[in-house]
Amino acid sequence: MKISIITVVYNNEKTIKDAMQSVLSQTYKNIEYVIIDGNSKDNTVNLIKDYNEKLGYFISEKDNGLYDAMNKGIKACTGDVIGILNSDDLYQDSNVISDVIKQFNDDSELDILYGDLVYVKSDDTNKVVRNWKSKSYYNNFFENANVPPHPALFVRSIVYKEVGLFDLQYKLAADYELMLRMFKKHHFKSKYINRLIIKMRLGGATNQSFTNIINQNKEILKAWKNNDLQAPLYLMPVRIFKRLLQFI
């Protein structure tokens, strides 16, 4: 089984090499590594080109933001399963992809697999500052302010063909909206594994500022409405409370 891993990057010379090595050091070898660069102006492209022979696909061109670049990556993938690793992030260890593929091989009807994520200090990836512990999907999963960590999510390519890609009207919550579509609206079969998948450096687009958090929550409510779903009134307070618990 082939798995495609997408990394989207723009002007991130400090960490792109770590992300690439995290993918290329995996013990599972049938990996198509797809890198979409947004026409970086620093040394990012040169660093990527050092690994050119090990990449399945690489392009550097201007895009319309993170989710547009991710859509380009998904369209370029030829794997049976697709995962997305941000250019700031790392896989927990070299056996992550092997463990992921085993789950898909063991269940031919499994569409989506996800695990856990930790936030780490940007200058010390061994220093955990926040835990994102997920759980198995159930009927009121999203209503109870749960959501799988998107970087720790792996999806069969046929799912994207059925539900579509990231909706670019969402600037901060397109990943949430896409998962809401996959899980809640289309009911694809999923599985949670109690395993740490991703180390995410602090400073992502959706956790940089209070304003972004407010705008992201507005987009989340919009995602429910646009998918003809009714968000419970308690969704946002519970969501904020659960985020605070991740720091404990």
CYANA upper distance limits for C-alpha pairs under 8 A (distance plus 0.5 A):
  1 MET  CA     30 ASN  CA      7.53
  1 MET  CA     79 GLY  CA      8.19
  1 MET  CA     80 ASP  CA      6.95
  1 MET  CA    101 ILE  CA      7.95
  1 MET  CA    105 ASN  CA      8.40
  2 LYS  CA     30 ASN  CA      5.71
  2 LYS  CA     31 ILE  CA      6.43
  2 LYS  CA     32 GLU  CA      7.65
  2 LYS  CA     78 THR  CA      8.50
  2 LYS  CA     79 GLY  CA      5.28
  2 LYS  CA     80 ASP  CA      5.98
  2 LYS  CA     81 VAL  CA      7.29
  3 ILE  CA     30 ASN  CA      7.08
  3 ILE  CA     31 ILE  CA      5.59
  3 ILE  CA     32 GLU  CA      6.65
  3 ILE  CA     79 GLY  CA      5.21
  3 ILE  CA     80 ASP  CA      6.24
  3 ILE  CA     81 VAL  CA      5.23
  3 ILE  CA     82 ILE  CA      6.30
  3 ILE  CA     83 GLY  CA      8.10
  3 ILE  CA    101 ILE  CA      8.40
  4 SER  CA     31 ILE  CA      6.23
  4 SER  CA     32 GLU  CA      5.05
  4 SER  CA     33 TYR  CA      6.31
  4 SER  CA     34 VAL  CA      7.42
  4 SER  CA     77 CYS  CA      6.45
  4 SER  CA     78 THR  CA      7.40
  4 SER  CA     79 GLY  CA      5.41
  4 SER  CA     80 ASP  CA      7.96
  4 SER  CA     81 VAL  CA      6.66
  4 SER  CA     82 ILE  CA      5.30
  4 SER  CA     83 GLY  CA      6.83
  5 ILE  CA     23 VAL  CA      8.34
  5 ILE  CA     31 ILE  CA      7.57
  5 ILE  CA     32 GLU  CA      6.78
  5 ILE  CA     33 TYR  CA      5.53
  5 ILE  CA     34 VAL  CA      6.47
  5 ILE  CA     82 ILE  CA      6.35
  5 ILE  CA     83 GLY  CA      5.33
  5 ILE  CA     84 ILE  CA      6.00
  5 ILE  CA     85 LEU  CA      7.25
  6 ILE  CA     33 TYR  CA      6.71
  6 ILE  CA     34 VAL  CA      5.22
  6 ILE  CA     35 ILE  CA      6.26
  6 ILE  CA     36 ILE  CA      8.02
  6 ILE  CA     70 MET  CA      7.94
  6 ILE  CA     73 GLY  CA      6.51
  6 ILE  CA     74 ILE  CA      7.97
  6 ILE  CA     82 ILE  CA      8.06
  6 ILE  CA     83 GLY  CA      6.80
  6 ILE  CA     84 ILE  CA      5.17
  6 ILE  CA     85 LEU  CA      6.50
  6 ILE  CA     86 ASN  CA      8.46
  7 THR  CA     33 TYR  CA      8.39
  7 THR  CA     34 VAL  CA      6.83
  7 THR  CA     35 ILE  CA      5.35
  7 THR  CA     36 ILE  CA      6.81
  7 THR  CA     70 MET  CA      8.47
  7 THR  CA     73 GLY  CA      8.43
  7 THR  CA     84 ILE  CA      6.54
  7 THR  CA     85 LEU  CA      5.66
  7 THR  CA     86 ASN  CA      5.92
  7 THR  CA     87 SER  CA      6.41
  8 VAL  CA     35 ILE  CA      6.38
  8 VAL  CA     36 ILE  CA      5.31
  8 VAL  CA     37 ASP  CA      6.41
  8 VAL  CA     38 GLY  CA      8.27
  8 VAL  CA     66 LEU  CA      7.62
  8 VAL  CA     69 ALA  CA      6.86
  8 VAL  CA     70 MET  CA      6.94
  8 VAL  CA     73 GLY  CA      8.32
  8 VAL  CA     85 LEU  CA      8.28
  8 VAL  CA     86 ASN  CA      6.69
  8 VAL  CA     87 SER  CA      6.78
  9 VAL  CA     16 ILE  CA      7.98
  9 VAL  CA     35 ILE  CA      8.04
  9 VAL  CA     36 ILE  CA      6.82
  9 VAL  CA     37 ASP  CA      5.39
  9 VAL  CA     38 GLY  CA      6.89
  9 VAL  CA     40 SER  CA      8.41
  9 VAL  CA     86 ASN  CA      7.95
  9 VAL  CA     87 SER  CA      6.13
 10 TYR  CA     37 ASP  CA      6.17
 10 TYR  CA     38 GLY  CA      5.60
 10 TYR  CA     39 ASN  CA      7.32
 10 TYR  CA     40 SER  CA      5.60
 10 TYR  CA     44 THR  CA      8.06
 11 ASN  CA     40 SER  CA      5.26
 11 ASN  CA     41 LYS  CA      6.68
 11 ASN  CA     42 ASP  CA      6.06
 11 ASN  CA     43 ASN  CA      8.01
 11 ASN  CA     44 THR  CA      6.49
 12 ASN  CA     16 ILE  CA      6.46
 12 ASN  CA     40 SER  CA      8.46
 12 ASN  CA     42 ASP  CA      8.12
 12 ASN  CA     44 THR  CA      6.45
 12 ASN  CA     87 SER  CA      7.72
 12 ASN  CA     88 ASP  CA      8.42
 13 GLU  CA     17 LYS  CA      7.95
 13 GLU  CA     42 ASP  CA      7.18
 13 GLU  CA     43 ASN  CA      6.12
 13 GLU  CA     44 THR  CA      4.98
 13 GLU  CA     47 LEU  CA      7.88
 15 THR  CA     19 ALA  CA      7.00
 15 THR  CA     87 SER  CA      6.98
 15 THR  CA     88 ASP  CA      6.09
 16 ILE  CA     20 MET  CA      6.71
 16 ILE  CA     44 THR  CA      7.53
 16 ILE  CA     47 LEU  CA      8.26
 16 ILE  CA     48 ILE  CA      8.26
 16 ILE  CA     87 SER  CA      5.67
 16 ILE  CA     88 ASP  CA      7.18
 17 LYS  CA     21 GLN  CA      6.60
 17 LYS  CA     47 LEU  CA      7.29
 17 LYS  CA     48 ILE  CA      7.93
 18 ASP  CA     22 SER  CA      6.58
 18 ASP  CA     88 ASP  CA      8.48
 18 ASP  CA     89 ASP  CA      8.43
 18 ASP  CA     90 LEU  CA      7.56
 19 ALA  CA     23 VAL  CA      7.07
 19 ALA  CA     85 LEU  CA      7.99
 19 ALA  CA     86 ASN  CA      8.01
 19 ALA  CA     87 SER  CA      6.11
 19 ALA  CA     88 ASP  CA      7.11
 19 ALA  CA     89 ASP  CA      6.41
 19 ALA  CA     90 LEU  CA      5.96
 20 MET  CA     24 LEU  CA      6.60
 21 GLN  CA     25 SER  CA      6.20
 22 SER  CA     26 GLN  CA      7.36
 22 SER  CA     90 LEU  CA      6.23
 22 SER  CA     91 TYR  CA      6.39
 22 SER  CA     93 ASP  CA      8.28
 22 SER  CA     94 SER  CA      7.73
 23 VAL  CA     33 TYR  CA      8.18
 23 VAL  CA     91 TYR  CA      7.84
 24 LEU  CA     54 LYS  CA      8.28
 25 SER  CA     94 SER  CA      6.51
 26 GLN  CA     93 ASP  CA      8.26
 26 GLN  CA     94 SER  CA      4.84
 26 GLN  CA     95 ASN  CA      6.49
 26 GLN  CA     96 VAL  CA      7.78
 26 GLN  CA     97 ILE  CA      7.17
 26 GLN  CA     98 SER  CA      8.15
 27 THR  CA     94 SER  CA      6.31
 27 THR  CA     95 ASN  CA      6.30
 27 THR  CA     97 ILE  CA      8.17
 27 THR  CA     98 SER  CA      7.14
 28 TYR  CA     95 ASN  CA      7.72
 28 TYR  CA     97 ILE  CA      6.64
 28 TYR  CA     98 SER  CA      5.52
 31 ILE  CA     79 GLY  CA      8.47
 32 GLU  CA     55 LEU  CA      7.36
 32 GLU  CA     56 GLY  CA      5.42
 32 GLU  CA     57 TYR  CA      8.19
 32 GLU  CA     77 CYS  CA      8.07
 32 GLU  CA     78 THR  CA      8.22
 32 GLU  CA     79 GLY  CA      7.36
 33 TYR  CA     54 LYS  CA      8.21
 33 TYR  CA     55 LEU  CA      5.66
 33 TYR  CA     56 GLY  CA      5.51
 33 TYR  CA     57 TYR  CA      7.05
 34 VAL  CA     55 LEU  CA      6.97
 34 VAL  CA     56 GLY  CA      6.17
 34 VAL  CA     57 TYR  CA      5.19
 34 VAL  CA     58 PHE  CA      6.41
 34 VAL  CA     73 GLY  CA      6.96
 34 VAL  CA     76 ALA  CA      8.00
 34 VAL  CA     77 CYS  CA      7.60
 35 ILE  CA     55 LEU  CA      8.22
 35 ILE  CA     57 TYR  CA      6.81
 35 ILE  CA     58 PHE  CA      5.39
 35 ILE  CA     59 ILE  CA      7.24
 35 ILE  CA     73 GLY  CA      7.67
 36 ILE  CA     58 PHE  CA      6.47
 36 ILE  CA     59 ILE  CA      5.90
 36 ILE  CA     60 SER  CA      6.73
 36 ILE  CA     69 ALA  CA      6.80
 36 ILE  CA     70 MET  CA      8.11
 36 ILE  CA     72 LYS  CA      7.93
 36 ILE  CA     73 GLY  CA      6.79
 37 ASP  CA     45 VAL  CA      8.00
 37 ASP  CA     58 PHE  CA      8.20
 37 ASP  CA     59 ILE  CA      6.60
 37 ASP  CA     60 SER  CA      4.97
 37 ASP  CA     61 GLU  CA      6.87
 37 ASP  CA     62 LYS  CA      8.38
 37 ASP  CA     69 ALA  CA      8.30
 38 GLY  CA     60 SER  CA      6.17
 38 GLY  CA     61 GLU  CA      5.60
 38 GLY  CA     62 LYS  CA      5.26
 38 GLY  CA     63 ASP  CA      6.13
 38 GLY  CA     69 ALA  CA      7.88
 39 ASN  CA     60 SER  CA      5.46
 39 ASN  CA     61 GLU  CA      5.00
 39 ASN  CA     62 LYS  CA      5.63
 39 ASN  CA     63 ASP  CA      8.49
 40 SER  CA     44 THR  CA      6.83
 40 SER  CA     45 VAL  CA      7.15
 40 SER  CA     60 SER  CA      8.00
 43 ASN  CA     47 LEU  CA      6.91
 44 THR  CA     48 ILE  CA      6.81
 45 VAL  CA     49 LYS  CA      6.65
 45 VAL  CA     60 SER  CA      8.02
 46 ASN  CA     50 ASP  CA      7.02
 47 LEU  CA     51 TYR  CA      7.91
 48 ILE  CA     52 ASN  CA      7.00
 51 TYR  CA     55 LEU  CA      7.17
 52 ASN  CA     58 PHE  CA      8.32
 57 TYR  CA     76 ALA  CA      7.85
 63 ASP  CA     68 ASP  CA      6.93
 63 ASP  CA     69 ALA  CA      6.59
 64 ASN  CA     68 ASP  CA      6.03
 64 ASN  CA     69 ALA  CA      7.66
 65 GLY  CA     69 ALA  CA      6.80
 66 LEU  CA     70 MET  CA      6.77
 67 TYR  CA     71 ASN  CA      6.66
 67 TYR  CA    166 PHE  CA      6.65
 67 TYR  CA    167 ASP  CA      8.32
 67 TYR  CA    168 LEU  CA      7.02
 67 TYR  CA    171 LYS  CA      8.26
 67 TYR  CA    174 ALA  CA      7.60
 68 ASP  CA     72 LYS  CA      6.89
 68 ASP  CA    166 PHE  CA      7.99
 68 ASP  CA    168 LEU  CA      7.20
 69 ALA  CA     73 GLY  CA      6.81
 70 MET  CA     74 ILE  CA      6.74
 70 MET  CA    166 PHE  CA      8.23
 71 ASN  CA     75 LYS  CA      6.73
 71 ASN  CA    165 LEU  CA      6.60
 71 ASN  CA    166 PHE  CA      6.88
 72 LYS  CA     76 ALA  CA      6.81
 73 GLY  CA     77 CYS  CA      6.87
 74 ILE  CA     82 ILE  CA      8.07
 74 ILE  CA    165 LEU  CA      8.43
 77 CYS  CA     82 ILE  CA      8.02
 79 GLY  CA    157 SER  CA      7.52
 80 ASP  CA    156 ARG  CA      6.23
 80 ASP  CA    157 SER  CA      6.04
 80 ASP  CA    158 ILE  CA      8.30
 81 VAL  CA    154 PHE  CA      7.06
 81 VAL  CA    155 VAL  CA      5.95
 81 VAL  CA    156 ARG  CA      4.68
 81 VAL  CA    157 SER  CA      5.87
 82 ILE  CA    154 PHE  CA      6.14
 82 ILE  CA    155 VAL  CA      5.80
 82 ILE  CA    156 ARG  CA      6.59
 82 ILE  CA    157 SER  CA      6.59
 83 GLY  CA    151 PRO  CA      7.93
 83 GLY  CA    152 ALA  CA      8.27
 83 GLY  CA    153 LEU  CA      6.83
 83 GLY  CA    154 PHE  CA      5.20
 83 GLY  CA    155 VAL  CA      7.11
 84 ILE  CA    151 PRO  CA      6.29
 84 ILE  CA    152 ALA  CA      8.43
 84 ILE  CA    153 LEU  CA      8.11
 84 ILE  CA    154 PHE  CA      8.22
 85 LEU  CA     89 ASP  CA      6.84
 85 LEU  CA     90 LEU  CA      7.83
 85 LEU  CA    151 PRO  CA      6.40
 86 ASN  CA    151 PRO  CA      7.66
 88 ASP  CA    200 MET  CA      7.12
 88 ASP  CA    201 ARG  CA      6.40
 89 ASP  CA    198 ILE  CA      7.39
 89 ASP  CA    199 LYS  CA      6.23
 89 ASP  CA    200 MET  CA      5.14
 89 ASP  CA    201 ARG  CA      6.53
 90 LEU  CA    198 ILE  CA      6.31
 90 LEU  CA    199 LYS  CA      5.65
 90 LEU  CA    200 MET  CA      7.11
 91 TYR  CA     96 VAL  CA      7.22
 91 TYR  CA    197 ILE  CA      6.27
 91 TYR  CA    198 ILE  CA      5.24
 91 TYR  CA    199 LYS  CA      6.63
 92 GLN  CA     96 VAL  CA      7.44
 92 GLN  CA    196 LEU  CA      6.87
 92 GLN  CA    197 ILE  CA      5.84
 92 GLN  CA    198 ILE  CA      5.81
 92 GLN  CA    199 LYS  CA      6.47
 93 ASP  CA    197 ILE  CA      8.41
 95 ASN  CA     99 ASP  CA      6.68
 96 VAL  CA    100 VAL  CA      6.74
 96 VAL  CA    197 ILE  CA      6.83
 97 ILE  CA    101 ILE  CA      6.59
 98 SER  CA    102 LYS  CA      6.75
 99 ASP  CA    103 GLN  CA      7.14
100 VAL  CA    104 PHE  CA      7.28
100 VAL  CA    113 LEU  CA      7.93
100 VAL  CA    154 PHE  CA      8.38
101 ILE  CA    105 ASN  CA      6.58
102 LYS  CA    106 ASP  CA      6.52
103 GLN  CA    107 ASP  CA      6.93
103 GLN  CA    113 LEU  CA      8.37
104 PHE  CA    108 SER  CA      6.69
104 PHE  CA    110 LEU  CA      6.61
104 PHE  CA    111 ASP  CA      8.44
104 PHE  CA    113 LEU  CA      8.49
109 GLU  CA    189 LYS  CA      7.67
110 LEU  CA    189 LYS  CA      5.98
110 LEU  CA    190 SER  CA      6.55
110 LEU  CA    191 LYS  CA      7.83
111 ASP  CA    155 VAL  CA      6.50
111 ASP  CA    156 ARG  CA      5.93
111 ASP  CA    159 VAL  CA      7.53
111 ASP  CA    188 PHE  CA      6.56
111 ASP  CA    189 LYS  CA      5.76
111 ASP  CA    190 SER  CA      6.32
112 ILE  CA    153 LEU  CA      7.65
112 ILE  CA    154 PHE  CA      6.24
112 ILE  CA    155 VAL  CA      5.11
112 ILE  CA    156 ARG  CA      7.00
112 ILE  CA    188 PHE  CA      7.68
112 ILE  CA    189 LYS  CA      6.84
112 ILE  CA    190 SER  CA      4.97
112 ILE  CA    191 LYS  CA      6.88
113 LEU  CA    153 LEU  CA      6.37
113 LEU  CA    154 PHE  CA      5.67
113 LEU  CA    155 VAL  CA      7.05
113 LEU  CA    190 SER  CA      6.13
113 LEU  CA    191 LYS  CA      5.46
113 LEU  CA    192 TYR  CA      6.44
113 LEU  CA    193 ILE  CA      7.94
114 TYR  CA    148 PRO  CA      7.24
114 TYR  CA    149 PRO  CA      7.98
114 TYR  CA    152 ALA  CA      5.90
114 TYR  CA    153 LEU  CA      4.89
114 TYR  CA    154 PHE  CA      6.64
114 TYR  CA    190 SER  CA      8.39
114 TYR  CA    191 LYS  CA      7.02
114 TYR  CA    192 TYR  CA      5.58
114 TYR  CA    193 ILE  CA      6.82
115 GLY  CA    133 LYS  CA      8.45
115 GLY  CA    134 SER  CA      7.23
115 GLY  CA    148 PRO  CA      8.12
115 GLY  CA    149 PRO  CA      7.95
115 GLY  CA    152 ALA  CA      6.03
115 GLY  CA    153 LEU  CA      7.44
115 GLY  CA    192 TYR  CA      6.13
115 GLY  CA    193 ILE  CA      5.57
115 GLY  CA    194 ASN  CA      6.52
115 GLY  CA    195 ARG  CA      6.00
115 GLY  CA    196 LEU  CA      6.66
115 GLY  CA    197 ILE  CA      6.38
116 ASP  CA    132 TRP  CA      6.56
116 ASP  CA    133 LYS  CA      5.74
116 ASP  CA    134 SER  CA      6.36
116 ASP  CA    149 PRO  CA      7.27
116 ASP  CA    152 ALA  CA      6.82
116 ASP  CA    193 ILE  CA      8.41
116 ASP  CA    194 ASN  CA      7.45
116 ASP  CA    195 ARG  CA      6.36
116 ASP  CA    196 LEU  CA      5.11
116 ASP  CA    197 ILE  CA      6.04
116 ASP  CA    198 ILE  CA      7.31
117 LEU  CA    131 ASN  CA      6.99
117 LEU  CA    132 TRP  CA      5.62
117 LEU  CA    133 LYS  CA      7.17
117 LEU  CA    149 PRO  CA      7.06
117 LEU  CA    151 PRO  CA      8.38
117 LEU  CA    152 ALA  CA      7.06
117 LEU  CA    196 LEU  CA      6.28
117 LEU  CA    197 ILE  CA      6.35
117 LEU  CA    198 ILE  CA      5.23
117 LEU  CA    199 LYS  CA      6.51
117 LEU  CA    200 MET  CA      7.62
118 VAL  CA    128 VAL  CA      6.95
118 VAL  CA    129 VAL  CA      8.08
118 VAL  CA    130 ARG  CA      6.29
118 VAL  CA    131 ASN  CA      5.11
118 VAL  CA    132 TRP  CA      6.14
118 VAL  CA    196 LEU  CA      8.10
118 VAL  CA    198 ILE  CA      6.90
118 VAL  CA    199 LYS  CA      5.66
118 VAL  CA    200 MET  CA      6.59
119 TYR  CA    128 VAL  CA      6.33
119 TYR  CA    129 VAL  CA      6.25
119 TYR  CA    130 ARG  CA      5.47
119 TYR  CA    131 ASN  CA      6.84
119 TYR  CA    132 TRP  CA      8.22
119 TYR  CA    199 LYS  CA      6.38
119 TYR  CA    200 MET  CA      5.20
119 TYR  CA    201 ARG  CA      6.15
119 TYR  CA    202 LEU  CA      6.53
120 VAL  CA    124 ASP  CA      7.41
120 VAL  CA    125 THR  CA      5.66
120 VAL  CA    126 ASN  CA      7.20
120 VAL  CA    127 LYS  CA      5.87
120 VAL  CA    128 VAL  CA      4.90
120 VAL  CA    129 VAL  CA      5.97
120 VAL  CA    130 ARG  CA      7.56
120 VAL  CA    199 LYS  CA      6.85
120 VAL  CA    200 MET  CA      6.37
120 VAL  CA    201 ARG  CA      5.46
120 VAL  CA    202 LEU  CA      6.62
121 LYS  CA    125 THR  CA      6.16
121 LYS  CA    126 ASN  CA      8.17
121 LYS  CA    127 LYS  CA      6.25
121 LYS  CA    128 VAL  CA      7.17
121 LYS  CA    129 VAL  CA      7.26
121 LYS  CA    201 ARG  CA      6.24
121 LYS  CA    202 LEU  CA      6.43
122 SER  CA    201 ARG  CA      5.37
122 SER  CA    202 LEU  CA      6.27
122 SER  CA    203 GLY  CA      8.39
125 THR  CA    199 LYS  CA      7.65
125 THR  CA    201 ARG  CA      7.54
129 VAL  CA    247 PHE  CA      7.08
130 ARG  CA    246 GLN  CA      5.91
130 ARG  CA    247 PHE  CA      5.21
130 ARG  CA    248 ILE  CA      7.95
131 ASN  CA    246 GLN  CA      5.54
131 ASN  CA    247 PHE  CA      7.05
132 TRP  CA    149 PRO  CA      7.71
132 TRP  CA    246 GLN  CA      6.53
133 LYS  CA    246 GLN  CA      8.36
134 SER  CA    146 ASN  CA      8.10
134 SER  CA    147 VAL  CA      7.96
134 SER  CA    148 PRO  CA      6.61
134 SER  CA    149 PRO  CA      7.92
134 SER  CA    192 TYR  CA      8.17
135 LYS  CA    148 PRO  CA      8.46
135 LYS  CA    192 TYR  CA      6.68
135 LYS  CA    194 ASN  CA      8.36
136 SER  CA    191 LYS  CA      6.92
136 SER  CA    192 TYR  CA      5.45
136 SER  CA    193 ILE  CA      8.46
137 TYR  CA    141 PHE  CA      6.33
137 TYR  CA    190 SER  CA      7.65
137 TYR  CA    191 LYS  CA      7.79
137 TYR  CA    192 TYR  CA      7.81
140 ASN  CA    144 ASN  CA      6.58
141 PHE  CA    145 ALA  CA      7.42
141 PHE  CA    146 ASN  CA      6.00
141 PHE  CA    147 VAL  CA      7.86
142 PHE  CA    146 ASN  CA      5.49
142 PHE  CA    147 VAL  CA      6.65
142 PHE  CA    180 LEU  CA      8.10
142 PHE  CA    184 LYS  CA      8.19
143 GLU  CA    231 ALA  CA      7.13
143 GLU  CA    232 PRO  CA      6.79
143 GLU  CA    235 LEU  CA      6.86
144 ASN  CA    235 LEU  CA      7.11
144 ASN  CA    238 VAL  CA      7.71
144 ASN  CA    239 ARG  CA      8.37
145 ALA  CA    235 LEU  CA      6.24
145 ALA  CA    236 MET  CA      8.01
145 ALA  CA    238 VAL  CA      6.63
145 ALA  CA    239 ARG  CA      5.43
145 ALA  CA    242 LYS  CA      8.15
146 ASN  CA    239 ARG  CA      8.09
147 VAL  CA    176 TYR  CA      7.98
148 PRO  CA    152 ALA  CA      8.04
148 PRO  CA    153 LEU  CA      7.63
149 PRO  CA    153 LEU  CA      7.08
150 HIS  CA    175 ASP  CA      7.20
150 HIS  CA    176 TYR  CA      8.35
151 PRO  CA    198 ILE  CA      7.40
152 ALA  CA    197 ILE  CA      6.21
152 ALA  CA    198 ILE  CA      6.52
155 VAL  CA    159 VAL  CA      7.33
155 VAL  CA    160 TYR  CA      8.47
156 ARG  CA    160 TYR  CA      8.04
157 SER  CA    161 LYS  CA      7.23
158 ILE  CA    162 GLU  CA      6.91
159 VAL  CA    163 VAL  CA      6.67
159 VAL  CA    164 GLY  CA      8.37
159 VAL  CA    182 MET  CA      8.24
159 VAL  CA    188 PHE  CA      8.44
160 TYR  CA    164 GLY  CA      5.48
160 TYR  CA    165 LEU  CA      6.57
163 VAL  CA    181 ARG  CA      7.65
163 VAL  CA    182 MET  CA      7.35
163 VAL  CA    186 HIS  CA      8.25
165 LEU  CA    178 LEU  CA      7.75
166 PHE  CA    174 ALA  CA      6.22
166 PHE  CA    175 ASP  CA      7.26
166 PHE  CA    177 GLU  CA      8.38
166 PHE  CA    178 LEU  CA      6.53
167 ASP  CA    174 ALA  CA      6.38
167 ASP  CA    177 GLU  CA      8.24
167 ASP  CA    178 LEU  CA      7.94
168 LEU  CA    174 ALA  CA      7.40
169 GLN  CA    174 ALA  CA      8.32
170 TYR  CA    174 ALA  CA      5.44
170 TYR  CA    219 GLU  CA      7.02
172 LEU  CA    205 ALA  CA      7.84
172 LEU  CA    206 THR  CA      6.48
172 LEU  CA    212 ASN  CA      8.06
172 LEU  CA    215 ASN  CA      7.95
172 LEU  CA    216 GLN  CA      5.79
172 LEU  CA    219 GLU  CA      7.78
173 ALA  CA    177 GLU  CA      6.74
173 ALA  CA    216 GLN  CA      6.15
173 ALA  CA    217 ASN  CA      8.43
173 ALA  CA    219 GLU  CA      6.47
173 ALA  CA    220 ILE  CA      6.73
174 ALA  CA    178 LEU  CA      6.58
175 ASP  CA    179 MET  CA      6.75
176 TYR  CA    180 LEU  CA      6.57
176 TYR  CA    220 ILE  CA      7.49
176 TYR  CA    223 ALA  CA      8.48
177 GLU  CA    181 ARG  CA      6.70
177 GLU  CA    220 ILE  CA      7.42
177 GLU  CA    223 ALA  CA      5.86
177 GLU  CA    224 TRP  CA      8.18
178 LEU  CA    182 MET  CA      6.74
179 MET  CA    183 PHE  CA      6.40
179 MET  CA    184 LYS  CA      8.33
180 LEU  CA    184 LYS  CA      5.72
180 LEU  CA    185 LYS  CA      7.14
180 LEU  CA    223 ALA  CA      8.38
180 LEU  CA    224 TRP  CA      8.29
181 ARG  CA    185 LYS  CA      5.37
181 ARG  CA    186 HIS  CA      6.64
181 ARG  CA    227 ASN  CA      7.69
182 MET  CA    186 HIS  CA      5.77
182 MET  CA    187 HIS  CA      6.77
182 MET  CA    188 PHE  CA      6.59
183 PHE  CA    187 HIS  CA      5.30
183 PHE  CA    188 PHE  CA      6.25
183 PHE  CA    189 LYS  CA      8.40
183 PHE  CA    190 SER  CA      8.36
185 LYS  CA    227 ASN  CA      7.86
202 LEU  CA    207 ASN  CA      8.46
203 GLY  CA    207 ASN  CA      6.74
203 GLY  CA    208 GLN  CA      6.02
204 GLY  CA    208 GLN  CA      6.72
205 ALA  CA    212 ASN  CA      8.35
206 THR  CA    212 ASN  CA      6.37
206 THR  CA    213 ILE  CA      6.83
206 THR  CA    216 GLN  CA      7.53
207 ASN  CA    212 ASN  CA      7.30
207 ASN  CA    213 ILE  CA      6.93
208 GLN  CA    212 ASN  CA      7.35
209 SER  CA    213 ILE  CA      6.98
210 PHE  CA    214 ILE  CA      6.83
211 THR  CA    215 ASN  CA      6.66
212 ASN  CA    216 GLN  CA      6.38
213 ILE  CA    217 ASN  CA      6.73
214 ILE  CA    218 LYS  CA      6.87
215 ASN  CA    219 GLU  CA      6.79
216 GLN  CA    220 ILE  CA      6.74
217 ASN  CA    221 LEU  CA      6.96
217 ASN  CA    236 MET  CA      7.73
218 LYS  CA    222 LYS  CA      6.83
219 GLU  CA    223 ALA  CA      6.58
220 ILE  CA    224 TRP  CA      7.07
221 LEU  CA    225 LYS  CA      7.01
221 LEU  CA    231 ALA  CA      7.27
222 LYS  CA    226 ASN  CA      6.54
223 ALA  CA    227 ASN  CA      6.71
224 TRP  CA    228 ASP  CA      6.91
224 TRP  CA    229 LEU  CA      5.43
224 TRP  CA    230 GLN  CA      6.71
224 TRP  CA    231 ALA  CA      6.50
225 LYS  CA    229 LEU  CA      6.04
225 LYS  CA    230 GLN  CA      7.06
225 LYS  CA    231 ALA  CA      8.12
231 ALA  CA    235 LEU  CA      7.26
234 TYR  CA    238 VAL  CA      6.62
235 LEU  CA    239 ARG  CA      6.43
236 MET  CA    240 ILE  CA      6.68
237 PRO  CA    241 PHE  CA      6.73
238 VAL  CA    242 LYS  CA      6.58
239 ARG  CA    243 ARG  CA      6.76
240 ILE  CA    244 LEU  CA      6.90
241 PHE  CA    245 LEU  CA      6.93
242 LYS  CA    246 GLN  CA      7.11
243 ARG  CA    247 PHE  CA      8.00
244 LEU  CA    248 ILE  CA      8.03
